[in-house]
Structure formats: C-alpha cells, structure tokens
Amino acid sequence: MAYRAVTYFTDLLDHAHEYHAGDPYPRKGLSVSPGRLRELAGNSNRRGIPLIEEIKEKKQTRKKKATEE
C-alpha cells in the first residue's frame, strides 16, 4: 500500500523529517509498522487529525486499437 501526506507534519519517529501535503509516506528507505500507519492515518496522533491517506490505485483499462476490433 502506498500513502501520501494530506497536510504538513514532521515525523517525530524519523528525526523530525518534514512531510508536505502530497509527499509520499514513508520516505524512501524508511520502513514503518502497520501501527504507525494507522496512527498517522487516524486521529490518535499528537495533532489529533489524519496526517496521511492511502493512495488508491486506479485500475488501468486498456483501450482496443482499431485493428483489434
């Protein structure tokens, strides 16, 4: 699963690494526990608001070419 920041925050468990809205979470090279993902995606963190959200993958549909019809 992929996540992204929905608002600016600093990750206190990652040496205060800054995340801006739209940044991927976690940063490259960092592993986080499922519990940490739940904490940041919910309201049980210090800010009391969701800080990250899961990125829903879009299903890619393949269009038929005129020669395939």
C-alpha positions as CSV (number, residue, x, y, z in Angstrom):
1,M,0.0,0.0,0.0
2,A,1.2,3.5,-0.7
3,Y,0.4,6.6,1.4
4,R,0.8,10.3,1.0
5,A,0.7,13.2,3.4
6,V,-2.5,15.2,3.5
7,T,-1.1,18.1,5.5
8,Y,2.3,19.3,6.6
9,F,3.8,17.5,9.6
10,T,7.1,16.4,11.0
11,D,7.5,12.7,11.8
12,L,8.8,12.6,15.3
13,L,9.8,9.0,15.0
14,D,12.0,9.9,12.0
15,H,14.3,12.6,13.4
16,A,11.6,15.3,12.7
17,H,11.6,14.6,8.9
18,E,9.2,17.1,7.2
19,Y,6.4,16.0,5.0
20,H,4.3,18.4,2.9
21,A,0.9,17.7,1.6
22,G,1.2,15.3,-1.4
23,D,4.6,13.9,-0.3
24,P,4.8,10.1,-0.4
25,Y,4.9,8.4,3.1
26,P,7.1,6.9,4.2
27,R,10.1,8.5,2.6
28,K,12.4,6.2,0.5
29,G,14.4,3.9,2.6
30,L,12.2,4.1,5.7
31,S,10.1,1.2,7.0
32,V,7.2,1.9,9.3
33,S,5.0,-0.5,11.2
34,P,1.3,-1.0,10.4
35,G,0.5,0.5,13.8
36,R,2.4,3.7,12.9
37,L,0.5,3.9,9.6
38,R,-2.8,3.6,11.5
39,E,-1.8,6.2,14.0
40,L,-0.9,8.8,11.3
41,A,-3.9,7.9,9.1
42,G,-6.3,8.3,12.1
43,N,-6.7,10.9,14.8
44,S,-4.7,9.1,17.6
45,N,-1.6,11.1,16.9
46,R,-0.4,14.3,18.6
47,R,-2.2,16.6,16.1
48,G,-5.4,14.7,16.5
49,I,-6.1,14.7,12.7
50,P,-5.3,12.3,9.9
51,L,-1.8,13.2,8.5
52,I,-1.6,10.6,5.8
53,E,-4.0,8.8,3.5
54,E,-3.8,5.6,1.5
55,I,-3.4,6.2,-2.2
56,K,-6.0,4.2,-4.1
57,E,-4.6,2.7,-7.2
58,K,-6.6,3.3,-10.3
59,K,-7.3,0.3,-12.4
60,Q,-5.9,0.8,-15.8
61,T,-8.2,-0.2,-18.7
62,R,-6.7,-1.0,-22.0
63,K,-8.4,0.6,-25.0
64,K,-8.8,-1.5,-28.0
65,K,-7.0,-0.4,-31.1
66,A,-8.9,-0.2,-34.3
67,T,-7.0,-3.2,-35.6
68,E,-8.2,-5.3,-32.6
69,E,-11.9,-4.8,-33.1
